[in-house]
Amino acid sequence: MDEILLGNSLMDWLYAGGVAIGLVAVAALVKWLAVHRLTAIARSTSGRLDDALVEALRGTRLRLLFIPALYLGCGSLELPHWLAALMGAAATVALLIQAGLWVSRLLKFWIFSSQERVAGPGARDSTGLSVLWFIGRTAVWATVALLALDNAGVDVTALIAGLGIGGIAVALAAQNILGDLFASLSIVLDKPFAVGDFIVIDDVKGAVEHVGLKTTRLRSVDGEQIVLSNSDMLKSRVRNYGRMQERRVVFQFGVLYETPPEKLARIPALVREIVCAPGSVRFGRAHFKELGESAHVFEVVYWMLDPDYDAYMDVQQSINLGLVRAFAREDVGFAYPTRTVHVAGPIAIAAAQAG
């Protein structure tokens, strides 16, 4: 026990090691209690702060905390200056790495939980999320590396300046690509559409198949794949039919001018009965709209409670068949374009000239 190692007895070294192990044990106990306590709180609350803290604490690495704990334990020892400086730098780097782990896990939790909150569990835009996660993680660990180098005595001013100039040069050379990349991130965060939605952009329409780093791919109703630039998409007006909750339907039909007034008056009520028959619609109105060129024109409005296009076509077909059957029973004829031409004979022409 009287043996001297680097100016300290073996007992002093054992004491320093015991302090380090004790500090790590306390840290492990605090981590266990905090995680279990916050997990219980998170189950009973709807907030995300406690969930984020649990996720961060689970990233605590005890082997990293052992280095600063050992440095604190050796505080009572008489150490050479170079060894004390080395242990201090190692402890600082270990704490920086641990802080990077905490921030990285918090960032990951925020990105993916935000996506699930917007789009539901099993987020569908995995490519954009991966890009956002990669950029955030790179920024976190680049900051940790610069702080670690600065703590080690390396002058990082020139390095930061070089990285800044290089970043500007790369940004200028790849501004179109970066524009599409940031447009992809905007699509992921703002959620104007998601994979599976049917959208219309100008004269292009189709279902979203994939949101990539540079392009978004649509599958048109004819079957071909349409590839659009992300930045161009955000500059256009996007109509998202995938988020339609109800579908408003307006249609017209005409009946013959020979139809008696009393039958014309019964048509709106008859149409209402036919439209409401499927049960998946909300009737709007049915009116004798106008006197057309060759028909009495009626206009009908109803709402499909199911926005699916196939369901709408099934209901519209049922309504059309119902109108045909009902008008056949009521002896009401559908109008079609007609034109009456009056031809004047020679006698009529002479009389008109004499007059």
Contacts in CASP RR format, 6 or more apart in sequence:
PFRMAT RR
TARGET T0000
AUTHOR 0000-0000-0000
METHOD contacts of the structure
MODEL  1
MDEILLGNSLMDWLYAGGVAIGLVAVAALVKWLAVHRLTAIARSTSGRLD
DALVEALRGTRLRLLFIPALYLGCGSLELPHWLAALMGAAATVALLIQAG
LWVSRLLKFWIFSSQERVAGPGARDSTGLSVLWFIGRTAVWATVALLALD
NAGVDVTALIAGLGIGGIAVALAAQNILGDLFASLSIVLDKPFAVGDFIV
IDDVKGAVEHVGLKTTRLRSVDGEQIVLSNSDMLKSRVRNYGRMQERRVV
FQFGVLYETPPEKLARIPALVREIVCAPGSVRFGRAHFKELGESAHVFEV
VYWMLDPDYDAYMDVQQSINLGLVRAFAREDVGFAYPTRTVHVAGPIAIA
AAQAG
1 9 0 8 1.000
1 10 0 8 1.000
1 11 0 8 1.000
2 9 0 8 1.000
2 10 0 8 1.000
3 9 0 8 1.000
3 10 0 8 1.000
5 13 0 8 1.000
6 79 0 8 1.000
6 80 0 8 1.000
6 83 0 8 1.000
7 78 0 8 1.000
8 77 0 8 1.000
8 78 0 8 1.000
8 79 0 8 1.000
12 76 0 8 1.000
12 77 0 8 1.000
13 77 0 8 1.000
15 76 0 8 1.000
16 70 0 8 1.000
16 73 0 8 1.000
16 74 0 8 1.000
16 75 0 8 1.000
16 76 0 8 1.000
16 77 0 8 1.000
17 70 0 8 1.000
17 73 0 8 1.000
18 73 0 8 1.000
19 69 0 8 1.000
19 72 0 8 1.000
19 73 0 8 1.000
20 66 0 8 1.000
20 69 0 8 1.000
20 70 0 8 1.000
20 72 0 8 1.000
20 73 0 8 1.000
20 74 0 8 1.000
21 69 0 8 1.000
22 69 0 8 1.000
23 65 0 8 1.000
23 69 0 8 1.000
23 72 0 8 1.000
23 73 0 8 1.000
24 62 0 8 1.000
24 65 0 8 1.000
24 66 0 8 1.000
24 69 0 8 1.000
27 60 0 8 1.000
27 62 0 8 1.000
27 65 0 8 1.000
27 69 0 8 1.000
28 62 0 8 1.000
31 57 0 8 1.000
31 60 0 8 1.000
31 62 0 8 1.000
34 53 0 8 1.000
34 57 0 8 1.000
35 54 0 8 1.000
35 57 0 8 1.000
35 58 0 8 1.000
38 50 0 8 1.000
38 53 0 8 1.000
38 54 0 8 1.000
38 57 0 8 1.000
39 54 0 8 1.000
41 50 0 8 1.000
42 50 0 8 1.000
42 51 0 8 1.000
42 54 0 8 1.000
48 113 0 8 1.000
51 109 0 8 1.000
51 113 0 8 1.000
52 106 0 8 1.000
52 109 0 8 1.000
52 110 0 8 1.000
52 113 0 8 1.000
55 105 0 8 1.000
55 106 0 8 1.000
55 108 0 8 1.000
55 109 0 8 1.000
56 102 0 8 1.000
56 105 0 8 1.000
56 106 0 8 1.000
56 109 0 8 1.000
58 105 0 8 1.000
59 101 0 8 1.000
59 102 0 8 1.000
59 105 0 8 1.000
60 98 0 8 1.000
60 101 0 8 1.000
60 102 0 8 1.000
61 98 0 8 1.000
61 101 0 8 1.000
64 94 0 8 1.000
64 95 0 8 1.000
64 97 0 8 1.000
64 98 0 8 1.000
64 101 0 8 1.000
65 94 0 8 1.000
65 98 0 8 1.000
67 87 0 8 1.000
67 90 0 8 1.000
67 91 0 8 1.000
67 94 0 8 1.000
68 91 0 8 1.000
68 92 0 8 1.000
68 94 0 8 1.000
68 95 0 8 1.000
70 87 0 8 1.000
70 91 0 8 1.000
71 87 0 8 1.000
71 88 0 8 1.000
71 90 0 8 1.000
71 91 0 8 1.000
72 91 0 8 1.000
74 84 0 8 1.000
74 87 0 8 1.000
79 87 0 8 1.000
89 151 0 8 1.000
89 152 0 8 1.000
92 148 0 8 1.000
92 151 0 8 1.000
93 148 0 8 1.000
93 151 0 8 1.000
93 152 0 8 1.000
96 144 0 8 1.000
96 147 0 8 1.000
96 148 0 8 1.000
96 151 0 8 1.000
97 144 0 8 1.000
97 148 0 8 1.000
99 144 0 8 1.000
100 140 0 8 1.000
100 141 0 8 1.000
100 144 0 8 1.000
103 140 0 8 1.000
104 137 0 8 1.000
104 140 0 8 1.000
104 141 0 8 1.000
107 133 0 8 1.000
107 136 0 8 1.000
107 137 0 8 1.000
107 140 0 8 1.000
108 133 0 8 1.000
108 137 0 8 1.000
111 129 0 8 1.000
111 132 0 8 1.000
111 133 0 8 1.000
112 123 0 8 1.000
112 129 0 8 1.000
112 133 0 8 1.000
114 189 0 8 1.000
115 123 0 8 1.000
115 125 0 8 1.000
115 129 0 8 1.000
115 188 0 8 1.000
116 122 0 8 1.000
116 123 0 8 1.000
118 191 0 8 1.000
119 125 0 8 1.000
119 191 0 8 1.000
119 194 0 8 1.000
123 129 0 8 1.000
124 194 0 8 1.000
124 195 0 8 1.000
124 196 0 8 1.000
125 187 0 8 1.000
125 188 0 8 1.000
125 194 0 8 1.000
125 195 0 8 1.000
125 211 0 8 1.000
127 184 0 8 1.000
127 210 0 8 1.000
127 211 0 8 1.000
127 212 0 8 1.000
127 213 0 8 1.000
128 184 0 8 1.000
128 185 0 8 1.000
128 187 0 8 1.000
128 188 0 8 1.000
128 211 0 8 1.000
128 212 0 8 1.000
128 213 0 8 1.000
129 188 0 8 1.000
131 181 0 8 1.000
131 184 0 8 1.000
131 185 0 8 1.000
131 188 0 8 1.000
131 213 0 8 1.000
132 185 0 8 1.000
132 188 0 8 1.000
132 189 0 8 1.000
146 156 0 8 1.000
146 159 0 8 1.000
146 160 0 8 1.000
149 156 0 8 1.000
149 159 0 8 1.000
150 156 0 8 1.000
171 178 0 8 1.000
176 231 0 8 1.000
177 214 0 8 1.000
179 230 0 8 1.000
179 231 0 8 1.000
180 213 0 8 1.000
180 214 0 8 1.000
180 215 0 8 1.000
180 229 0 8 1.000
180 230 0 8 1.000
180 231 0 8 1.000
181 213 0 8 1.000
181 214 0 8 1.000
181 230 0 8 1.000
183 229 0 8 1.000
183 230 0 8 1.000
183 231 0 8 1.000
183 233 0 8 1.000
183 234 0 8 1.000
184 211 0 8 1.000
184 212 0 8 1.000
184 213 0 8 1.000
184 214 0 8 1.000
184 230 0 8 1.000
186 234 0 8 1.000
187 193 0 8 1.000
187 211 0 8 1.000
187 216 0 8 1.000
187 230 0 8 1.000
187 233 0 8 1.000
187 234 0 8 1.000
188 211 0 8 1.000
192 234 0 8 1.000
192 238 0 8 1.000
192 240 0 8 1.000
193 199 0 8 1.000
193 208 0 8 1.000
193 238 0 8 1.000
193 240 0 8 1.000
193 242 0 8 1.000
193 243 0 8 1.000
194 208 0 8 1.000
194 211 0 8 1.000
195 208 0 8 1.000
195 209 0 8 1.000
195 210 0 8 1.000
195 211 0 8 1.000
196 207 0 8 1.000
196 208 0 8 1.000
196 209 0 8 1.000
196 242 0 8 1.000
197 207 0 8 1.000
197 208 0 8 1.000
197 240 0 8 1.000
197 241 0 8 1.000
197 242 0 8 1.000
197 243 0 8 1.000
198 205 0 8 1.000
198 206 0 8 1.000
198 207 0 8 1.000
198 208 0 8 1.000
198 240 0 8 1.000
198 241 0 8 1.000
198 242 0 8 1.000
199 205 0 8 1.000
199 206 0 8 1.000
199 207 0 8 1.000
199 208 0 8 1.000
199 218 0 8 1.000
199 238 0 8 1.000
199 239 0 8 1.000
199 240 0 8 1.000
199 241 0 8 1.000
199 242 0 8 1.000
200 206 0 8 1.000
200 238 0 8 1.000
200 239 0 8 1.000
200 241 0 8 1.000
201 228 0 8 1.000
201 233 0 8 1.000
201 236 0 8 1.000
201 237 0 8 1.000
201 238 0 8 1.000
201 239 0 8 1.000
202 236 0 8 1.000
202 237 0 8 1.000
204 218 0 8 1.000
204 220 0 8 1.000
204 226 0 8 1.000
204 228 0 8 1.000
205 218 0 8 1.000
205 220 0 8 1.000
205 221 0 8 1.000
206 218 0 8 1.000
206 219 0 8 1.000
206 220 0 8 1.000
206 221 0 8 1.000
206 226 0 8 1.000
207 218 0 8 1.000
207 219 0 8 1.000
208 216 0 8 1.000
208 217 0 8 1.000
208 218 0 8 1.000
209 217 0 8 1.000
209 218 0 8 1.000
209 219 0 8 1.000
209 225 0 8 1.000
210 216 0 8 1.000
210 217 0 8 1.000
211 230 0 8 1.000
212 230 0 8 1.000
214 229 0 8 1.000
214 230 0 8 1.000
215 227 0 8 1.000
215 228 0 8 1.000
215 229 0 8 1.000
215 230 0 8 1.000
216 227 0 8 1.000
216 228 0 8 1.000
216 230 0 8 1.000
216 233 0 8 1.000
217 225 0 8 1.000
217 226 0 8 1.000
217 227 0 8 1.000
217 228 0 8 1.000
218 225 0 8 1.000
218 226 0 8 1.000
218 227 0 8 1.000
218 228 0 8 1.000
219 225 0 8 1.000
219 226 0 8 1.000
220 226 0 8 1.000
241 307 0 8 1.000
242 307 0 8 1.000
244 307 0 8 1.000
245 307 0 8 1.000
246 282 0 8 1.000
246 303 0 8 1.000
246 304 0 8 1.000
246 305 0 8 1.000
246 307 0 8 1.000
247 303 0 8 1.000
247 304 0 8 1.000
247 306 0 8 1.000
247 307 0 8 1.000
247 309 0 8 1.000
247 312 0 8 1.000
248 301 0 8 1.000
248 303 0 8 1.000
248 304 0 8 1.000
249 301 0 8 1.000
249 302 0 8 1.000
249 303 0 8 1.000
249 304 0 8 1.000
249 312 0 8 1.000
249 316 0 8 1.000
250 299 0 8 1.000
250 300 0 8 1.000
250 301 0 8 1.000
251 299 0 8 1.000
251 300 0 8 1.000
251 316 0 8 1.000
252 289 0 8 1.000
252 297 0 8 1.000
252 298 0 8 1.000
252 299 0 8 1.000
252 300 0 8 1.000
253 297 0 8 1.000
253 298 0 8 1.000
253 300 0 8 1.000
253 323 0 8 1.000
253 334 0 8 1.000
254 295 0 8 1.000
254 296 0 8 1.000
254 297 0 8 1.000
254 298 0 8 1.000
254 334 0 8 1.000
254 335 0 8 1.000
255 264 0 8 1.000
255 267 0 8 1.000
255 295 0 8 1.000
255 296 0 8 1.000
255 298 0 8 1.000
255 327 0 8 1.000
255 332 0 8 1.000
255 333 0 8 1.000
255 334 0 8 1.000
255 335 0 8 1.000
256 295 0 8 1.000
256 296 0 8 1.000
256 332 0 8 1.000
256 333 0 8 1.000
256 334 0 8 1.000
256 335 0 8 1.000
257 294 0 8 1.000
257 295 0 8 1.000
257 296 0 8 1.000
257 335 0 8 1.000
259 296 0 8 1.000
259 332 0 8 1.000
259 333 0 8 1.000
263 330 0 8 1.000
263 331 0 8 1.000
263 332 0 8 1.000
264 288 0 8 1.000
264 296 0 8 1.000
266 330 0 8 1.000
267 286 0 8 1.000
267 288 0 8 1.000
267 298 0 8 1.000
267 332 0 8 1.000
268 286 0 8 1.000
268 287 0 8 1.000
268 288 0 8 1.000
268 298 0 8 1.000
270 326 0 8 1.000
270 330 0 8 1.000
271 286 0 8 1.000
271 298 0 8 1.000
271 300 0 8 1.000
271 323 0 8 1.000
272 283 0 8 1.000
272 286 0 8 1.000
274 319 0 8 1.000
274 322 0 8 1.000
274 323 0 8 1.000
274 326 0 8 1.000
275 281 0 8 1.000
275 283 0 8 1.000
275 286 0 8 1.000
275 300 0 8 1.000
275 302 0 8 1.000
275 319 0 8 1.000
276 283 0 8 1.000
277 318 0 8 1.000
277 322 0 8 1.000
278 315 0 8 1.000
278 318 0 8 1.000
278 319 0 8 1.000
280 304 0 8 1.000
280 305 0 8 1.000
280 306 0 8 1.000
280 311 0 8 1.000
280 315 0 8 1.000
281 302 0 8 1.000
281 303 0 8 1.000
281 304 0 8 1.000
281 305 0 8 1.000
281 315 0 8 1.000
282 302 0 8 1.000
282 303 0 8 1.000
282 305 0 8 1.000
283 302 0 8 1.000
284 301 0 8 1.000
284 302 0 8 1.000
284 303 0 8 1.000
285 299 0 8 1.000
285 300 0 8 1.000
285 301 0 8 1.000
286 298 0 8 1.000
286 299 0 8 1.000
286 300 0 8 1.000
286 301 0 8 1.000
287 298 0 8 1.000
287 299 0 8 1.000
288 296 0 8 1.000
288 297 0 8 1.000
288 298 0 8 1.000
289 297 0 8 1.000
289 298 0 8 1.000
289 299 0 8 1.000
290 297 0 8 1.000
291 297 0 8 1.000
293 337 0 8 1.000
294 335 0 8 1.000
294 336 0 8 1.000
294 337 0 8 1.000
294 338 0 8 1.000
294 339 0 8 1.000
295 335 0 8 1.000
295 336 0 8 1.000
296 335 0 8 1.000
304 311 0 8 1.000
304 312 0 8 1.000
304 315 0 8 1.000
306 312 0 8 1.000
324 334 0 8 1.000
327 333 0 8 1.000
327 334 0 8 1.000
344 352 0 8 1.000
END
